Amino acid sequence: MWETHKSSIIAAIVALVVLASTIVTVPETHQAVVIRTGEPVRVINRFDPAQPFGSTGAGISFRIPIIESVRQVDRRVLALDLERREVLANDQQRLQVDAYARYRIIDPVLMVRSAGTPEQLQTALLQIMNSTLRQELGRRTFASLLTPERGAVMTQITANFDRQARRYGAQVLDVRIKRADLPEGTLQAAFTRMESNRRATAATIRAAGNRDARIIEANAQAQAANLYAEAFNKDPAFYDFYRAMQSYRTTFAPGERASSIILSPDNDYLRQFRNGGQ
């Protein structure tokens, strides 16, 4: 029997293999680009945001064997993770930045023509994302990334990144900075510099205070001397009496350091106690 139907069986097997090679199964999560002799000619299950899910042609399709090849392209939202990079901010701070993006391939034909494969597209997008982050963060200060202004920065980065990604058939949906830190050791150096600046400021303030205090004290002493001089000129006897009373209060004041003083009655220091200070 084998000898009789050998040719028919082989022909049937070849026909089945050829038929199987014409069948293309495209899952709902992907879109397939049919390439004929190196040129994209059509798309199966193309992404269309206006069409409901499941009605864009996913399932079984056909191709011409040998002449046509099929390249599967994910139509879901994809992640792009940028590893830590050093970025120079506008205030000359070197920042360690971790960022990620979300994108979707909306034009698979353009993607195949410009990038070739999804893997090569991701490599190109990473380079664009790195360049966009450097350009935009280079216009900002580190402090601005700690304020509500950060939202506006991310919106601008997303818009610039999306505009360049469209040339590869991709749409950038969102860009976010996970972390933006100063390099190790820089933070401690910044604290040390801030402490030194505060110490210098405090020393300047203290020096100015001491200078003002000396000026005030000198003015007060000058005013006191003028008052004493005016008092002496108006009534020398009263001024002499007043100064003697101040001296007695200081000399004979009670306390731990009080001491006994022995003076003769005719000592000039006690003249205010004799004959009305004469």
C-alpha positions, 0 to 999 in steps of 0.5 A: 500500500505504501508503495502504491500511495507513496507519492500521494502521501508525501504530496499530502504531507507537503501540502499540509506543511505549506498550509500550516506555514500560511496560517498566522495566529495573532493573539489579542495582545499583539499586532502582527506586521506582515513583511514581504521581501523586507517591506511591511505591507499590512498589519493584522490586529492593528491598534485602534483606540476607537475600536472596542477590544476584540474587534480589530482582527485578532485570531487566525490570518494567512500569509504567503510562505517564504515570500512573507514573514510576520513580526509580532508587536505588542499592542499593550502598554509597555514599561521603559525603566531607565537605570540610575543616571547622573544628571547635572541640575541648573544649580550645579548639583549632581543628581542620581536619577531613577526614572521610568516611562509607559509607552505603546506602539501605535504605528507598527509599520513605522516601528519596523521601518525605523527601529526594526524590532521591539527590542531595538525600539526600546534601546532607541527610546532609552537613549531619547529618554536619557537625553530628554531628562538631562535637557529638562532637569538641566534647566531646573534646580534640585530644590524645584524637584522637591516642590509642586513644580515637579509635576510641571517638569514631568509633564514637559518631559513627557511631551518632549519624549512623546514628540520624539518617540512618534518618529518610531511609531510609539506613543509615550503615555507617562514619565515619572522620576522614582528617585532624585538623590544627591550622590553619596557623600554630597549630602553630608558635604552640603550639611557641612557647608550649610553649618559653616555658613551658619557659623560664619553668619552667627559670628558676623552677627555677634561681632556686629552686636559687640560693636554696637554694644561698645558704641552704646556703652561709650555713648552712655559713659560720655553722657554720664560724664557730661551729667556729672560735669554739669552737676559739679558746675552747678553745685560742687559741694552737693556733687562732692557729697553725692560722690562721697555717699556713693563711696561710703555705700560701696566701702561699708556695704554689708556682705560676705566680703565686708571688712573692718576699716579703722580710721582716725576721726580727722581722716579726710575720707570722713570729712562729710561726717564732720562739721557738715563736710567742711 
